[in-house]
């Protein structure tokens, strides 16, 4: 059985709640206008808070995680996700900041797949391939938000109906994404649910870019990453999986023990050259199919912030912000330069419909798709890292 073996030395039993001046304060979800899309649709911003002072802001445009404020080891909260201040920037942007991705997260080779003997063609928006649902995926749609908060935490449920044939995909798909910020826990839970009236394919994820320094113009190269995976899915020069499941042993893709992102990112490795850094899917080690289990852990030494990612999904895409080039100006005019954010996209594998040996992404009529990702935050006061045994 896989084990997560903790090797902390003299770690203080301090939670974020004990650090925050706002401890014990009851929060109410706040809703405000965020502007209108170019075709006149109103967009709203929902701010979820908890009694510890934790805060997450979500937009109805793209069911987007726009802001996530987490304190450092000194109790100073800061926003740790990249994003924009206005709706026009989200509409024009091509980096998918914080968006809910669908119908199909990641790449589909040549913009086509076969389902029930029929070939479907979808937009090629990444060279010869399709990326993140096509030219106008779920992150470019306006969702409907409903507040369902209760005594255990603040809850926002967003829904969107994707009509049959949208971006070339079959079936009318009804999707719900629920963000939950518990009252007394420093974690953000994202639950996905979907159904369809025709057989289709589906791969949902969130595309947040994290920077745990809290200064979104700094690079993420000193962050220490751990991935609970023995294998990854190598790609060709177009970043399409070859179909192989390759062992991470002896490669720059071995993050089973905490490793700085920049430790091996510059090696002369074919896979790193293809991705211009890390932009690959890891095959997660699981003890039970579809259970919520640890997938990744990231520690940022200067702030002490720790992010753990738990998921029910079989894979996770680690992207090291290789294509951020400084042209995107984000919140408060911050320039998002090269490798100023990293993504950990919980998912089924890229191009799954074209690889029968990958876990299936088919959603059949009458079935319900369910998936959960949990972002769990804590503070670390020493540099000794956990050791992952798999």
N, C-alpha and C positions, 0 to 999 in steps of 0.2 A: 504494500500500500504506500502511496506517496505521502511524504511527511514534510510539513513546514517546520523546520527545526530552528527555534529562536536562539540566537547567540548574543543577546544584549548583555552588556556588562554595566552594572550599576545604573540602569535606566530608571529614572524617577517615575513613580506612578502618577503622572500628571496628565490630565485630559485637557482638551481645549477649553472645556467649560470652566475649569478652575482658573484659567488665565484671563477670561474675558470680563471686562467691566460691566457688561450687560447681563451677567448671569442672573437668572431668576426672573427676567423681564418677559412677560407674555407678549408675543408678536401676533399681528394680524396681517394676512396677505394684503399687499397693496397692488392696485391695478391702475395703470395710467395709459394714455394714448402714446404711441410711438411713431405716429405719422400715418401716411397713406402710400400705398403702392402706386406705381405709375399709371395703373388702370383704375385707381380710386378706391381700392379696398382698405378699410381701416385695419391697422395693426396695433395690438395691445402688448404692453409689457407687464408681466406679473412678477412680483417680488415675494418670494417665500422666505420666511425667517423662523428661527427657533429661539428658545429661551436662553441659549448660550451665546447668541449674537451671530450665529452663522446665517449666511444670506445667499440665495441663488435667484437670479433674474432670468426669466424665460419669455421669449417672444412668441406671439401667435404666428408670426411669419417663419415658416420652416420648423415650427416647434423647436426653436433654437435656444440653446443655453447661452445667454448673452453675457452673463457675469456670474462669478462664483467667488465670494469673499471669504477667505480663510486666514486666521491669525498665524503669525510666526511664533518662534519660541519665546519672544518677548511680549506676546499678547497683542501684537499690532496686526490688525486684519488688512488684507490687500486682495485685489482682484487677481486671480491666477489663470484666467482663460482669455484668449485673444478674441476680439470682436470689434464691432463698429458702434458709433453713436447715433447713426441715422439709417432709415430704411433704404434710402437710395444706394448706400454703399453695400448693403446686403444684396440688393437686387443686382448690382453691377459686379460684385465680387465673384471670384472664381476659386477661392480657397476653401469654401464650405465651412467657414468658421462657426462651430457650435451647432450646426444644423442636424436635423434628423434626416438620415439618408435612406432613400428608397426610390423606386421599388427594389432596386438591387444595389446594395452597397458594394463598392470596389469595381473591378473590371470584368467585362465580358468580351471575349476575343471576337474581333471582326464584327462586333455589334449584332451578333445573331446566336440563337440557340434553338434547339429542337425540343418540342414538348408534344407528347402523344402523336408522334409521327409528323408533326407540322413544323416548318421552319418559321421562326419569328425574327423580324429584323427591327432593331432599335437604334436610336441615333448614335452615330460615331462622333463623340465629342472629346476623344483623347487619341488623336492620331487616327489609326485604323480601327480603334476599339471604342467600346462604350464604357463610361465611367460614372459611377454613383447615380444611376437611374436615368441618364440621358441629359439633354440640354435643359430640361426643366423638371428636375426630380422633386421629391417631397420637400427638400430644403428650400425650394423656390415657390412653394404654395402657402396660401393663408389657411391656417387651421382654426378650428373653433375651440375656445377654452372654457372649461367649467371648473369652478372651485369646489373641491370636495373635502375641505379641511375638517379635522376632528380633533379630539382631545389628544391623540397620539402624534399629531403633526400636521403640517400644512401640505395639502395635496392639490395638484393641478392636473386635470385631465384634458388633453388636447385630442381632437379628432379630425380626420380628413377622409373623404371618400374619393378614391381615384377611379375615374370611369374606365369602362372597358375600352382598350385600345390606346389609353394615354401613354405616350412615349413608346408605342408599339407593343406594350405588354397586354396579354389577354386578361379578361375578367374585371368585373367591378370589385375593387378591394376597399374594404372599410377598415381603417387603421386608427388605433388609439395609442397614445403615448402618455404615460402618467409619470409625473415628477413628484416625489415625496421627500420632504425634509422633516425628519422626525423631531419631536419636541425636545428631546434630551440626548440625541446622538448626533455626532458630527459626521454625517454621511448623507449622500444624495442618492436616492434610488430611482432608477429609470425602468419602468415596466412597459413592454410592448405587447400589443394584442392586435390580431388582424384576422379577417375572414374574407372569403371570395365566393362569387357565384359561378365562376368557371375555374378550371385548373389553371394555375399560373406558377410563377416563381417569385420568391420573396427573400430578401436579405436586408434586414434593418439594422442600423447602427447609429451612434451619435459621433459627430466629427469635431469634437472639441479639441482645440490646441491648448495644451497646458504649459505654464511656465511657473514653477513653484517658488521662484525667487520673489514673485510679486512685482517685479519690474519687467514689464512685458517687452521692453526693448533690449534686454540682456539675452545672451545665448543660453541654450539649455544643455550645453555640452558637458558641464560639470555634474549634472544630475546623475545619480547612481540608480541604475535600472536592474530589476530582477524580473525575469519572465519564467513562468512555470511550464517549461516546454523542452522536450528532448529533440524535437524535430521542427523543421520549417518547410515551407513550400517554395523551392527555388523557381525563378522566373526566367523568361527569355529577355532579349534586349528591349522588348516592348512592355515589359513588366507583367506579362501573362504567365501564369503558372505552367510549368512543363508537365505537371501531373505527378512528379516525384515527391515523396516525403523523405527529406534528407536529414540525417543526424546532424545535430549542432556541434558535436564533439570535434574539437580541434579547429573550429571555424570562428570567424568574428561574430557569429550568430549565437554563440553560447552565452546566455545571460542567466544561467541557472544560479549563479552566485552574483551578488551585487557588483556591477561594473559601471564605471563612468561611461556615458554615452560616447565621449570622444576617445576612449581608450583604444579602439580598433577601427573607428569609422574611416580613417584615412588609409587603411591598408590596401594594397594592390590586389584586390579580390574581385573576381568576375561579377559576383552578385552585387557587391557594393558599387562597382562601376556601372552596372545596369541601372541601379536605383539612385545613383549619385549620392549614396549614403543608404540608410535603412529606409525601406519602403516595402516591407515584406510581411507575409502572414506566418505566424507561429502556430503550430499544432499543440494545443494545450493538453497537459497531463491532467486527467480527470479520474476521480475515484468512483463517480457514479454519473451516468449520462443524464444531462439536463438539470443536475443539481447546481445550486449556487456555490461556486468554489473560487478560491483565489487564483487569479491569472497573472497579475503583475503587481510589483511594488516599486515605488520610486521615492527616493530620498534626496532632498536638496540641502547640502551641508550648511550654506550660509544662513538660511532661514529656519532650518530644523523641520520644515514641513515634510510630511510623509503622505503619499497617496497610495492606497491599495485599491486595486480593481478586481472585483469579483464578478463572475458572469455565469450564465447557464449555457453560453455559446461554446462551440468546439474550437474556435480560433480567435486570434487577436492580431490586428495589423499594427505594427509599430512603425510610425513614420517620423523621421527626425527633422522635418521642416526643410527639406533640401531645396524646395522650389520657392520658398519665400525669398524675395529679392529686394525688399525695401520699397517696392512700388505701392504696397498696401499701407495706408495710413489708418490706424485704428482709433480706439477710444482716446479722447483728449489729445488727438493728433500724434499719438505714438507711431513711430515707424517700425513696422514688423519686418525686420531684416532676416538675413540668412540664419536659419536654425534658431529662431527666437521662440519657437513653440514645438512641442512634440504631441503626437496623437497616439492613443491606444484604443483602436476601434474594435470592439468586441463584435464577432461576426461568424457567419459560415465562410468557407474558403472562397477566394476570388475565382471567377469563371467556373464555379461548381457545375452549372448545367452542362458544360462541355467536358466534364471529367467524371465518369461514372464511379470512380473509386473514391471521390470526395463525398462527405456527408451531403445528403440531398437537400436542395432548397425548394423543392416542389411543395406548393400548398394546394391541396385538392379542394374542390367544391365541397362545402359542408364541414371542413376541418377548421380548427382555430389555431392560429399561430400564437405562441406565447414565448417571451424571452425577458430576462431581467439582467440588468447591469447595476452594480452597486459601487459607488465611489466613496471610499472610507478614508477619513483624514485623522491624523494624529500628529504629535510632536515628538521628535527624537532629540535627546540632550547629549548623546555621545556619538562618536563616529563609528563605533563597532556596529557592523551590519548583521542582519539575520543571514543565516546560511540556508539555502534551499536544497533539500535532498529529494531527488526523484529517481 
